[in-house]
């Protein structure tokens, strides 16, 4: 039987998303009992105390369906961002929102554009809708090449994705760059600004997305509770978008797409600015220590404003395997000869530096 007869032809080139390796997957490989999972850009810290309490308190009500409209969470986001309720969407992570935007806008006659390497879901969005993808190389510093994106736009281009800080390089787009881009981008293009790591940024030149968002122009701004908020396990992302975009998404999204625990945890996390600042500062400290170690070892890397660092290493596949033996799980990429190392706790940083020193210190002697 030819099973391909049952499936959409667009699925042929699609490679399923591969999550980062987990600790239990490398137990037999690692030559140490201490394993540090730094492959998925997760926060090393649990959810905020207020979120933990709210999630615990809601467990007795899990016999009931969650609020399919995410009313309370949208109200909290409305107050936080001072945007109308009708311009807020919430999803099962930003992944779902990215795919819903693609389903709403793209056909096999459409094109999308984004820089590469970047978040794999942009490529998947094109593949699963049959749209053509124009992949523009990043700039030398690992940031988005906005001029290249503008040059790639055609009359068939429906969506342009911009990721800042960019995953996997951690580089940012400045306010000046993005303002110039938004002035030049044609009106028939929906700009989707993916800001999943925005809360980690300390560079004052980084774009301020709300300075461009007015609820009228074709601009969508996406954020996530998975990263600095420590809620990756319950999956909740959100976006600001013009009301017509929200209405289109609501026609496609599954009922009850954000579970009760995710909704109450996210709502309780909003406004916790002191804890956000503390986590951001600690991330900056640990990231600086990693980069200082790479400097000592003569390893080049992209300057990052996120909770990860892309470091260039010789024979990246072999280095990845050797790090696994030392109990360090990072993320290899098929392009660029680099490894993406998540910034974790102080203990994670210490162990990661020790592992890299074992692999590369001798080469410096």
C-alpha positions in Angstrom: 0.0 0.0 0.0 1.2 3.5 -0.9 0.5 5.4 2.3 1.5 8.7 0.6 -1.9 8.6 -1.2 -3.6 9.4 2.1 -1.5 12.5 2.9 -1.2 16.0 1.6 1.7 16.4 -0.8 3.0 19.4 1.3 4.0 17.0 4.1 6.7 15.3 1.9 9.6 17.6 2.7 8.6 18.4 6.3 10.8 17.2 9.1 9.0 17.0 12.4 10.2 19.4 15.0 13.0 17.9 17.1 13.1 19.1 20.7 16.4 19.3 22.6 17.7 16.1 24.1 16.5 15.4 27.7 18.6 14.1 30.6 17.2 10.6 30.5 18.2 10.3 26.8 21.9 10.6 27.5 22.3 8.7 30.8 24.2 5.9 29.1 26.3 8.3 27.0 27.3 10.7 29.8 30.4 9.7 31.8 29.2 11.7 34.8 26.0 11.5 37.0 25.6 15.3 36.8 23.8 16.2 33.6 23.0 19.8 32.6 20.2 20.3 30.0 21.0 23.5 28.1 19.4 22.6 24.8 16.0 24.2 24.9 16.5 27.8 26.3 14.4 27.0 29.3 14.6 29.1 32.4 16.6 27.4 35.2 14.1 28.8 37.7 10.6 27.7 38.5 7.5 29.8 37.8 7.1 33.0 39.9 5.8 32.3 43.5 2.5 34.0 42.7 2.1 31.8 39.6 2.8 28.6 41.5 0.2 29.5 44.1 -2.4 30.4 41.5 -1.8 27.2 39.6 -1.9 25.0 42.7 -5.2 26.6 43.7 -6.9 25.9 40.4 -6.2 22.2 40.4 -9.4 21.3 42.2 -11.4 22.8 39.3 -9.7 20.8 36.5 -12.9 18.7 36.1 -14.3 21.8 34.3 -13.3 23.1 30.8 -10.9 26.0 30.8 -12.1 29.4 29.7 -12.1 29.2 25.9 -11.9 32.9 25.5 -9.0 33.4 28.0 -11.0 36.3 29.3 -9.2 37.0 32.6 -5.8 36.6 31.0 -6.7 38.9 28.1 -7.9 41.5 30.7 -4.5 41.3 32.4 -2.7 41.7 29.2 -4.9 44.6 28.2 -4.0 46.4 31.4 -0.3 45.6 31.0 0.0 46.8 27.4 -2.8 49.4 27.2 -4.3 47.9 24.1 -8.0 47.0 23.4 -9.2 43.6 24.5 -10.2 42.8 20.9 -6.5 43.1 19.8 -5.1 40.3 22.0 -4.8 36.6 21.1 -3.6 33.8 23.3 -2.3 30.4 22.2 -0.7 27.2 23.2 2.7 28.8 23.0 3.8 31.2 20.3 4.3 28.2 18.1 0.5 27.8 17.8 0.0 31.4 17.0 2.7 31.4 14.3 1.0 28.4 12.7 -2.5 29.9 13.0 -1.2 33.1 11.3 0.2 31.0 8.5 -3.0 29.1 8.1 -5.0 32.3 8.0 -2.9 34.1 5.5 -1.0 31.7 3.2 -1.9 29.6 0.2 0.3 27.7 -2.2 0.4 30.9 -4.3 1.9 32.9 -1.4 5.4 33.6 -0.4 6.9 34.4 3.0 10.3 35.8 4.0 12.5 35.5 7.0 16.2 35.4 7.8 18.1 32.2 8.3 19.2 30.6 10.6 16.2 31.5 12.7 13.2 29.8 14.4 12.4 26.6 12.5 8.6 27.2 12.8 8.8 29.9 10.1 10.1 27.3 7.7 7.5 24.8 8.8 4.7 27.4 8.3 5.7 27.7 4.7 6.0 23.9 4.1 2.7 23.0 5.7 0.7 25.6 3.8 2.5 25.0 0.5 3.8 28.6 0.4 7.2 29.5 -1.0 9.8 30.6 1.5 12.5 33.2 0.8 15.3 32.7 3.3 17.6 35.6 3.6 21.1 35.2 5.2 21.6 36.9 8.6 24.0 39.8 8.9 27.5 39.1 10.0 26.7 39.8 13.6 23.9 37.2 13.6 21.0 39.8 13.5 18.2 40.1 11.0 19.1 41.5 7.7 16.1 43.8 7.2 17.4 45.3 4.0 17.7 41.8 2.6 14.2 41.0 3.7 12.9 44.2 1.9 14.7 43.1 -1.2 13.1 39.6 -1.0 9.5 40.9 -0.9 7.4 40.3 -4.0 3.8 41.0 -4.8 3.0 37.5 -3.6 4.7 37.9 -0.2 2.1 37.7 2.5 4.1 37.4 5.7 7.6 38.5 6.8 8.8 37.1 10.1 11.3 39.1 12.2 12.8 37.5 15.3 14.6 39.7 17.9 16.5 38.6 19.8 17.0 36.0 17.1 16.9 32.3 17.9 19.6 30.8 17.7 22.1 33.7 17.5 20.7 36.0 20.2 21.4 39.2 18.2 18.9 42.0 18.1 17.3 44.5 15.7 17.7 48.1 16.8 14.9 50.7 17.1 16.4 52.7 14.3 16.7 49.6 12.0 13.2 48.5 12.6 11.7 52.0 12.1 13.4 52.2 8.7 12.1 48.8 7.8 8.5 49.5 8.8 8.6 52.7 6.8 9.6 50.8 3.7 7.7 47.5 4.0 4.7 47.4 1.5 1.2 47.5 2.9 0.3 44.1 1.5 2.8 42.4 3.8 1.9 41.3 7.4 5.0 41.8 9.6 5.1 39.2 12.4 7.5 40.3 15.1 8.6 37.4 17.3 9.7 38.7 20.7 9.9 35.5 22.7 13.2 36.5 24.4 12.5 40.2 24.7 12.4 40.2 28.5 16.1 39.3 28.6 17.3 42.3 26.6 19.3 45.0 28.3 20.7 46.8 25.3 19.0 50.2 25.2 19.2 50.2 21.3 16.8 47.3 21.0 13.5 48.0 19.4 10.5 48.9 21.5 7.7 47.0 19.7 4.9 49.1 21.2 6.3 52.2 19.6 5.4 50.7 16.2 2.1 48.9 17.1 -1.1 50.9 16.6 -3.7 48.2 16.0 -4.1 49.5 12.4 -1.0 48.7 10.4 -0.4 45.1 9.4 1.9 44.3 12.4 1.6 41.4 14.9 3.8 41.3 18.0 4.2 37.9 19.7 5.4 37.2 23.3 5.9 34.1 25.4 5.5 33.1 29.0 7.7 30.1 28.4 11.1 31.7 28.8 11.9 34.2 31.6 8.6 33.5 33.3 9.4 29.8 33.7 6.1 28.5 32.3 7.4 26.4 29.4 5.8 23.3 30.7 2.2 24.7 30.5 2.6 26.4 27.1 1.2 29.9 26.8 2.0 32.6 24.3 0.2 35.7 23.3 0.1 38.3 20.6 -1.0 41.9 19.9 -2.7 42.2 16.5 -5.2 44.3 14.6 -8.8 43.1 15.3 -9.3 41.6 11.8 -6.3 39.3 12.4 -7.7 38.2 15.8 -11.0 37.4 14.2 -9.3 35.3 11.5 -7.3 33.4 14.1 -10.5 32.7 16.2 -12.0 31.0 13.2 -9.0 28.6 13.1 -7.9 27.9 16.6 -9.1 24.9 18.5 -11.7 25.5 21.3 -10.1 25.6 24.8 -6.6 25.8 23.2 -5.0 27.3 26.4 -5.5 25.1 29.5 -6.7 26.4 32.9 -3.3 26.0 34.6 -1.6 27.9 31.9 -4.1 30.7 32.0 -4.0 31.3 35.8 -0.2 30.9 35.9 0.3 33.5 33.1 -2.1 35.9 34.7 -0.4 35.7 38.0 3.0 36.4 36.4 1.9 39.7 34.8 3.3 42.7 36.6 5.9 40.9 38.6 8.6 43.4 37.6 11.0 43.0 40.5 11.3 39.2 39.8 11.6 39.9 36.1 14.5 42.3 36.7 16.2 39.9 39.1 16.1 37.1 36.6 17.2 39.3 33.7 20.2 40.5 35.8 21.1 37.0 36.8 20.9 35.8 33.2 23.2 38.7 32.1 25.7 37.7 34.8 25.8 34.0 33.8 25.9 34.9 30.0 28.9 37.2 30.6 30.7 34.4 32.4 30.1 32.0 29.6 31.3 34.5 27.0 34.4 35.4 29.1 35.3 31.7 29.2 34.9 31.4 25.4 37.2 34.5 25.0 39.8 32.8 27.2 39.5 29.6 25.0 39.7 31.6 21.7 36.2 30.6 20.7 34.2 33.1 18.7 30.5 33.6 19.4 27.6 36.0 18.5 27.0 38.8 21.0 23.7 37.7 22.6 20.9 39.5 24.3 18.9 36.4 25.0 19.3 33.4 27.4 21.6 31.5 25.1 24.8 32.0 23.2 25.8 30.6 19.8 29.4 29.6 20.0 31.5 28.6 17.0 33.5 25.4 17.5 35.6 23.2 15.2 33.8 20.0 14.2 30.6 21.0 15.8 29.0 17.5 15.6 32.0 15.9 17.3 32.1 18.7 19.9 28.4 18.2 20.6 28.9 14.4 21.2 31.9 15.1 23.5 29.9 17.6 25.5 27.2 14.9 26.0 29.9 12.6 27.5 30.7 15.4 29.9 27.0 15.8 30.9 26.4 19.0 29.0 23.4 19.0 26.6 23.5 21.9 24.1 21.8 22.3 20.7 23.7 21.7 17.4 22.7 23.3 14.1 23.2 22.0 10.6 24.3 25.4 9.4 27.0 27.7 10.6 29.3 25.3 12.5 27.9 26.4 15.9 26.4 25.2 19.1 23.6 27.0 20.9 24.3 27.0 24.7 21.4 27.9 27.0 22.3 30.3 29.8 21.3 28.4 33.0 21.9 28.6 36.7 25.3 29.3 38.3 25.8 25.6 38.7 25.0 25.1 35.0 27.5 27.8 34.0 30.2 26.4 36.2 29.8 22.9 34.7 29.6 24.2 31.1 32.8 26.3 31.5 34.6 23.3 33.0 33.5 21.1 30.1 34.6 23.5 27.4 37.9 24.0 29.2 38.4 20.2 29.1 37.8 20.2 25.4 39.6 23.3 24.3 42.1 24.5 26.9 44.8 22.0 25.8 44.4 23.4 22.2 45.5 26.8 23.6 48.7 25.6 25.1 
